[in-house]
Amino acid sequence: MPTKINLSIDSSIATIRIENIQSLNSIDYNGWDNLQQTCIGLAKSKDIRAAIFTGEGDKYFSSGADIKDFLKTRYNKTSATKYAEVFDGALNAIESIP
């Protein structure tokens, strides 16, 4: 099941929710890309003062990268480099949020 990144904003607080409960909220390639775009948008917003990251369900936040997705997205050097760029971009975008 693909990872969904759900954004909600209440007052000046953004909540980013990782949704992929079937695989412990792991994040696939598209999830990293969506997370990056979401966080870039939040970083540009003058209205956001804080961000909360959470995962679907009440047992865990996220197990990290979806390794089952690697066969489709990291099958050679070029694709692995592209994956790393999206992954790094997501982490950098998270860091840029207030």
N, C-alpha and C positions, 0 to 999 in steps of 0.2 A: 504494500500500500504506500502511495507517495506521501511524503511529509508535507503537512500544511503549516504555514506560519500565519497565525491569527493575531491581528493587531487591534487593540481597543484603547481608547483614550478617555480618561476621566479627569476633568479639570486639566492640569498640566502634567499628568502622570500617564505614561504609555505602558501598557502591559503587552508583552510579546509572548505568545503561547505557542509552544512546539506541539504539534498534534500528529502523532503516529503511534498510538498506544499499542498496536499489535506488535511492534518491534521496540518496545521500551522507549518510545519517542526518539528513535534514532533519526538522523538527518541525512537524507539522500542528496545527490547533486543539485536537483532543482530546489530542494529545501535550503541548501546553503546559498544558492543564487537568490531565492526569494528573501531570505534573511538579510542578505547583503543589501538588496534594494530597499527593504523596509527600514533598515537602520540608517541608510544614507538619507532617506526621506525624513526620518526623525531628527537626524543631526542638523539638517537644514532648517528645521522648524524653529521659529522663535518662541513658540508656545510650550514646547516640551521642556520640563525642568528635571525630570527623572524618568527612568525606565526600569521596569520589573520584568525579569525573564522567568517563565514558568513552563511546566509541561502538563500535558493532558493526564488526568487521573490524579490519584493522591499517594501513589507509592514511590514515584521517581520523577526526576526532572528530565534528564535525557541520557541515553547511553552513549551519545556521541555520534560519530560517523556511521552510516549504515553500510557495513562491510559487504552485505549482499549486493549492494549497488555497484561495487567496485568492478565486477566483471563487465558491466555495461558502460562504465564511465572511466575506467583506468586500465584499459586493455593494451595500451602501448605507451611509449614515452610521450608522444604528443598529447594523447588524451589525459595521461597522468599529470602532465604539466598544466593543462587547462583546468583540471579538477583542483590542483593545488592553488592556482590563481583565484578560483572562485572561493575556495575554503579560506585562503588568506585574506581575500577581499571582505568576506563576511566578518572575520575576526577584527580586521581594521575598522570596518564600519561600526561594529559594536563599540569599539574603543572610542569612537568619535561622538557617541551620544553623550549629552550632558549628564 
